[in-house]
């Protein structure tokens, strides 16, 4: 510590003074300009921390309510009208709740900026969050919205219920953490345990719906770009869907292993505390 302090510049070094008993005390910096700079930095850090908690509290609880609405509508429609009508009942709230996850992705990308790393706006690594958000947006807009023929499939019900239960637990957990500073132990256990069942059911539903939509994708040629054209470029949405199916093969075990590791770390830490 002494070596580090000794190598500091004058204004920084003057922040500390060695006292008997091997302790350091804070002192005023040598010039008023440096003192003002440090005060401004710490004030900004405090303001950003408050804004961060306020924003994330509002965001988490808003998305929680959206997914809660999706689950209620799905279960009620499934009970009253059967699986054929589930998508039409949940379409708009499902699209809003799932698309809201784009905000998480944007903040993950902003982690490239040091200020967002310092205040810890988003906890999850981008290698885990990007595939999950990307696949769900693809199912929501690229499959279910784009090809209505798949909307009446029974897998829509298992997909929506798996997603909504997972997100209700997740957003309520982080909502309590941001609002109150803690979450109850039972919610922590649910946050890191329900995926053991819900991840396989959700992934199976996603893969099944993409596979179900393949004939409609091929026949419709929607989103396809054929040559010749001005850009001298072609794109076939059918083969893109097949590629997406192929990504699930290595991607699903990777994500499941990642979540198992997260569960072990989180529950072990909770036991120690």
Order of alpha helices (4+ residues) and beta strands (2+ residues): alpha-alpha-beta-beta-alpha-alpha-alpha-alpha-alpha-alpha-alpha-alpha-alpha
